[in-house]
């Protein structure tokens, strides 16, 4: 497991054989939650825990101190997923996800705050991991889009996407898994906020680099095309151009 020092404001400790990194504000709560097993298993057992579907079921629940969290068990995706499953080489992608989330947030990119992760020994050099993020209430972009009825409504969502793409461009961040299911439209008053999820594979380059922002746009537009059947109102060419402008990509 990784011996690297945790980021400022975080602390590392062991619970049984698990290596844990947690924000200082929730460290005691996480330690208590893991006293009887893994963090993901604890979350699934909590009264009122809410299942959230994705690559695998995540659980939304509350730590004893009141912090609302989502606990996800890390799993591979792609063609090799049936073989690799939830086994990773140490230290897994969890430390990278924490570092990326902190860097994105510092650059003004909306993304849920990673509060803790736990890494568990498995087989030989392989380990498993759970990641706990602060709950950000909202819905995935396709679900919100499906509920819109007019082109005017969709322009509001396009505005949220342009702000997200602009923030990623300014941060010099490329998200290889940027798709509509990894964009959360957060609940709240005023203009909608588009937040990016699953940031463990985000890579950083030069802030404002148009080649990175163009990659983000291509990933997002490709995903929109795949999900297009579920949208009641299709993107217009003007809306696509607005996204291109936000990403700094050529027409």
Residue pairs with C-beta under 8 A, 6 or more apart in sequence:
1 19
1 90
1 91
1 119
1 121
1 127
2 19
2 90
2 91
2 95
2 119
4 91
4 95
5 12
6 12
6 21
7 98
7 99
7 102
9 23
9 24
10 21
10 22
10 23
10 24
10 98
11 21
11 22
11 23
11 24
11 27
12 19
12 20
12 21
13 20
13 22
13 27
13 31
14 20
15 31
15 34
15 35
15 118
16 34
17 120
17 121
18 34
18 38
18 118
18 119
18 120
19 118
19 119
20 30
20 31
20 34
20 116
20 117
20 118
20 119
21 94
21 95
21 98
21 116
21 117
22 30
22 31
22 115
22 116
22 117
22 132
23 113
23 115
23 116
25 65
25 67
25 115
26 63
26 65
26 67
26 69
26 115
26 116
27 116
28 65
29 63
29 64
29 65
29 67
30 39
30 63
30 115
30 116
30 118
30 132
32 64
33 39
33 42
33 43
33 63
33 64
34 42
34 118
36 42
38 73
38 118
38 120
38 130
39 71
39 116
39 118
39 130
39 132
40 59
40 71
40 72
40 73
40 130
42 71
43 49
43 59
43 60
43 61
43 69
43 71
43 132
44 57
44 59
46 59
46 61
46 62
48 61
49 59
49 60
49 61
50 59
50 60
50 61
51 57
51 58
51 59
52 58
52 59
52 60
52 70
54 72
54 181
55 75
55 77
56 72
56 73
56 75
56 86
58 70
58 71
58 72
58 73
59 70
59 71
60 68
60 69
60 70
60 135
61 68
61 69
61 71
62 68
62 69
63 69
67 115
67 134
68 134
68 135
69 115
69 132
69 133
69 134
69 135
70 112
70 132
70 133
70 134
70 135
71 130
71 131
71 132
72 130
72 131
72 132
72 133
73 86
73 128
73 129
73 130
74 86
74 88
74 92
74 93
74 94
74 128
74 129
74 130
74 131
75 81
75 85
75 86
76 84
76 85
76 86
76 88
86 128
87 122
87 123
87 126
87 127
87 128
88 126
88 127
88 128
88 129
89 125
89 126
89 127
90 119
90 125
90 126
90 127
91 119
91 127
92 117
92 119
92 127
92 128
92 129
93 129
93 200
93 201
94 117
94 119
94 129
94 131
94 200
95 117
96 200
96 201
97 114
97 117
97 131
97 199
97 200
98 114
98 117
100 173
100 199
100 200
100 202
100 204
101 111
101 112
101 113
101 114
101 133
101 199
102 114
103 171
103 173
103 204
104 111
104 171
104 173
104 196
104 199
104 202
105 111
105 113
107 167
107 170
107 171
107 173
107 207
108 167
108 170
108 171
109 164
109 167
109 168
109 171
109 173
109 196
110 164
110 167
110 186
110 193
110 194
110 195
110 196
111 195
111 196
111 197
111 199
112 133
112 134
112 135
112 136
112 184
112 195
112 197
113 133
113 134
114 131
114 132
114 133
114 134
115 132
115 133
115 134
116 131
116 132
117 129
117 130
117 131
117 132
118 129
118 130
119 127
119 128
119 129
120 127
120 128
120 129
120 130
121 127
122 128
136 184
136 186
136 195
137 186
137 187
138 184
138 185
138 186
138 187
138 193
138 195
139 184
139 185
139 187
140 180
140 181
140 183
140 184
140 185
141 157
141 161
141 180
141 181
141 183
141 184
141 185
141 194
142 180
142 181
142 227
142 230
142 231
144 157
144 185
144 192
145 154
145 157
145 180
145 230
145 231
145 232
145 233
146 230
146 231
146 232
148 154
148 156
148 157
148 232
148 233
149 232
149 233
150 233
151 233
151 236
153 233
154 233
154 235
154 239
155 239
156 191
156 192
157 185
157 192
157 194
158 235
158 239
158 242
158 243
159 191
159 192
160 185
160 191
160 192
160 193
160 194
161 183
161 194
161 220
161 243
161 246
162 242
162 243
162 245
162 246
163 193
163 194
163 246
164 183
164 194
164 195
164 196
165 213
165 216
165 217
165 220
165 243
165 246
165 247
166 246
166 247
168 174
168 175
168 196
168 213
168 216
168 247
169 207
169 208
169 209
169 210
169 212
169 213
169 216
169 246
169 247
169 248
170 207
170 208
171 204
171 207
172 204
172 205
172 206
172 207
172 208
172 209
172 212
173 202
173 203
173 204
173 205
173 212
173 216
174 202
174 203
174 204
174 205
174 212
174 215
174 216
175 182
175 196
175 199
175 201
175 202
175 216
175 219
176 201
176 202
176 203
176 219
177 198
177 201
177 219
178 196
178 216
178 219
178 220
178 223
179 219
179 220
179 222
179 223
180 220
180 223
180 224
180 227
181 223
182 196
182 197
182 198
183 194
183 195
183 196
183 197
183 220
184 194
184 195
184 196
184 197
185 192
185 193
185 194
185 195
186 192
186 193
186 194
186 195
205 212
206 212
208 248
210 247
210 248
210 249
213 247
213 248
213 249
214 247
214 248
214 249
214 250
216 247
217 243
217 244
217 247
217 249
220 243
221 240
221 243
224 231
224 235
228 234
241 251
244 250
244 251
